[in-house]
Amino acid sequence: MFAARLRAAREAAGFSSQQALAAALGVAQSTIANWEGGRREPGYALAVRLADLLQVSLDYLLGRSDQPSGGVVTQAQVRAAVWDERSNLAPEVEDELWEDVREYARYRLQHYRRR
């Protein structure tokens, strides 16, 4: 189950090749091939990094949940909620505005932590 879900999550996340995912994780392409071939599985630390990178839950990769996001809200989902799809913002403008939103959120978080 892990092997099939890993491959599907890799492709859904836009990693068209095992090599691309391997480079992003800092492992050999053969490592990804072994995982996707069902011959091996990653250790805990790599599995967590893998789930984060692919924006799926670890429970999904391990077959404990059929929901890829497992209740986790992705950055793309937050951005879609903030910007209505009809806004027609240029990608660089949206990125700049998104960074402003993140800076404000960090500022507010610091304020609440001081209380």
Buried (B, 14 or more C-beta within 10 A) or exposed (E): EBBEBBBBBBEEBEBEEBEBBBBBBEBEBEBBBBBBEEEBBBEEEBBEBBBEBBBBBBBBBBEEBEEBEBEBEEEEEEBEEEBEEEEEBEEEEBEEBBEEEEEEEEEEEEEEEEE
